[in-house]
Amino acid sequence: MDVEPVLELLGLSKTEAKVYRCLLGESPMPAATIADRTRTSRSSVYTVLRSLADKGLIEAGAGYSSRYHAAPPHQALPALLERERAELRAREEHVDQVLPELTALFDTGAAEDQEILELLRTPKVVGERFDRLQSEARHTIDVVMRGPVQIGGRNEEELAAMRRGVRTRAIYDRSALTDPSVRAHLDEWTAEGEQARWYTGDLPMKFAVFDSHTVLMPLVSPSVQGVAAIVVRHGELAAGLEFLFATLWASAEPMDTYRPEDP
């Protein structure tokens, strides 16, 4: 088995792996001989040896002409992994400490940079933006869905959002519920936590509101040719649509009352 690639996976450079492998086979050995055996320049071999010593993989005698020998692998490699675990835990703690401040800075910058209004001109772009907005949602997603359904599929992003604690609600009309892409996945969505109701009449529009701030609204209008949807980042508009959603939600029916054969 070629052990050098494995040693590289443990964090050693290619040269460090070569030198450590050399010393495992024959120790102790002076730096000049190590350089010759591994075809490493003598000017850089001392840097490699210091690095291996710092990692606890080799030991050296005292003095300028000291000889180097490998530390026992059954001791050195587990110790190396434990040091890396300790360093990783320390980095995780640092991330936890700075993450709130960095997130606040990002949110501030994003709020300043984002356009208030975006036009999405193809169904493909609409689907990609819907997925992205679901992925970015932190608290709530409210969707009014009427047919025809333009975005189908399992909606992995909604499932992931609900698993991280985002409250998701959806109101469907009959034409949406008869769509094959909705019928195929609705049970899974509700099982994962989607709060769903169905509206017995005609829904006035379809839209989605994310975190009570960002609105995605498909447009169907002969006067707006080529525009498939708009994204609006505006708290007051989102609040108005949330009020409409709450009104429709209050008059909608629980999903367990829906029957495909109802007139």
N, C-alpha and C positions, 0 to 999 in steps of 0.2 A: 504493500500500500504506500502511495506517495503521501507522506505526512505533511510536506511543506504547505500544500494548499489548505489543509485543515488548520495548520498553525496560523495561516493568514486569516482564516475565518474567525480565529480567536483574537484578532486584532494586531497581529505582528505584520510588519512590512515584509516584502518578499526577501529582502536581504537579511532581516532579523531571523526569519524562518530558516533561511539557508545556514546562517551561522549557528543557530541553536541546534539544528539537525546535525551539523558537523561536530559540535562539541558533545552531543549525546553519544556519538559513535567513538569518540576518542578524546579523553580529557586526562590531565590538564594540557593546555596548549598555549603558547605565547601568541600575542596579537599578530606578529608578522606571519607566523605559520597559518593562523586562521585566515588572514587576508589572502595568502597564496592558495590555500585549499578551496576557498569559496570564491576565488577570483574577484575579490573586493579590493578596491584601492586602499592602500595603507593609510591614506589621509582620512578616509571615512570610516574605517573599521573601528576606530576607537569610539566614534559617536554611536555606532551600532552596539558595541559592547556595553557602553554606559547605559543605553536604553534598555538592553536586556537585563542588566544588573538592577536597574530601577524597577523593572517588572518582576524581579525575583526569580528570573529564569536561569541566571548564571551567577557565579561568584568568582572573585578574583583575589589573588594574593596581594600583599603589600609591595609597594615599590614600583619603579618605572618599568622594570622588565618582568612584571608579574605574569603569572600563567593563569589562564581562565579555565574553569570547568563548569559543566552543566549541573544545575540543581536537579535532584531527583524529580522526574515528571509527575509521579503520583502525589508529590507535595506541591510542586511549583505551579502546575496548571490549575488545580482547584483553588489555590491561593490567588492566582491571577483572576480567575472568574469571580471570586468573592470581592476582590478589589474593584472590579468593574461593576459588580452589582451595587457596591457601596457608592461608587461615583454616580451611577444611574439614579439611586435613591436621592442623592444630594441634588442632582439636576432636577429631579421631579419636584423636590421641595422648593427649589428656586423658581420653577415654573409656576407652582401654586402661589408663591408669594407675589410674583409680578403679573400674573394673568389678569386679575381684575383691573389693574391700572392700564395694561396694554389693550384690553378689550374696550375700556372706556375711551381710550385714545382712538382706537379703530372706529368705534361707533360715531365719535364726533367727526372724524375725517370723512367717514362714509356719508354721514348726513349732509355734510357740506358739499361733497363732490357729486352726489347722486342727482340726476335730473328729476324734476317733479313729475314730468310727463314723458313717457316713452311710447312709441308706436311700434307694434310688432306686426310685421307684414306677411308672414307665412305661418301656416299651421305648425310647421316644424319648430320655428322659433317660439311660438306660443307654448308648445309642449315643453321645450327646454326651459323656458322662463318659469313656467308653472312648477316644474320639478325643482328648480333652484330656489324659488320662493318658499316652497315647502321645506327644503333642506335648511334654509336660513331661519325659519320660524322658531321662536323661542317659547311662546306662550299659547297662542290661539290661531286656529285656522277655521274660518266659517265659509262654507261654499253653498251657493244656490245653483243647482244643476238642472237645467231643462234641456230637452232634446232639440236638435240633434247633438249627440256627443261627438266632439271633435278630438278629444284626447282620450285614448283608450289604454288598456293594459292593466297590469297588476298594481301599479302606483306604489312602487317600492319606497318612494320618498315619503309618502304619507305614513306608511307602516313604520318607517324609521322615526319619523317625527313623533308618532304616538308612543313609541317605545322609550323615547327620551322625555316624555311627560307633556308633550304639546296637546292641549285639548282641541279636538277636531270635531266639528259638527257639519252635517250636510243635509240639505233639503232637496229631495228629488221630485220631479213630476212624473206622470205616467210614461211619457215618451222616453225619459231617461231610464226609467226602470225596465223598460222593454228592450233597451239596447243590449246586445250580447256581451259587450265588454264590461258593462255594469253588472249584469246578472251573474257573470262568471266569478266576480270577485267581491260582491257586496257582503256576503256572509263572512268572508275573511276580514274585511275591513271592520265590520261591526264587532266581530269576535276580538279583534285587536284593540278595540276601544273607540271606534268612530261612533259618535252619537248621530243617528240617522232618523229622519222623518220623511213622510211623503205628503205632497200637497195635492189635494183632490181637484183643484181648479187649474187655471193657466198661470204659470209663474210669469211675472212681468218682465223679467230679465234674468240673465245668469251672470254671476260674478263670484269672486273669492276675495276675502279680506284676511290679511295676515297681520297678526299682532296689533289689530285695531289701528293700523297706520297705512299699510300698503294694499292697494286694490288692483286686482287683475280683472278686466272686464272685456269679454269678447264683443265685437261689434259686427252687426249684420245690418248693413245699410247700403243701398245703391249709390248714395252720394259720397260714400267713403270707400272708393274702390281700392282693393289691394290691402287694406288695413284689416288684419285679422283680430287684433285686440289692442288694448291700451293698458299700460301700467301707470298708476298714479300714486305717488307718495305724498299723501296729504291727510293730516289727521282729521280735519273737519269733514271732508268727503267720506273718509272711512267711517267716522262716527255716524253720518247720515245713513250709510248703507248698513251699518250694524243695527241701527234702529229699524230699518226695513227688514233686515234678517230676523230680528227679534219678533216683529209683528207676524211675519210669515211662519216662524217657528211656533208661535203660540197657537196659530190656527191649523197647523199641519198635524197629521195623524202619526201615531207610532207605527213603525215598520211592520210590527206583527199583525196589523189590521189590513195590510195591503194584500189584495187578491188580484192576480192577473186577469181573472174573468169578470171583475167588477165593471159595470157599465160606466 
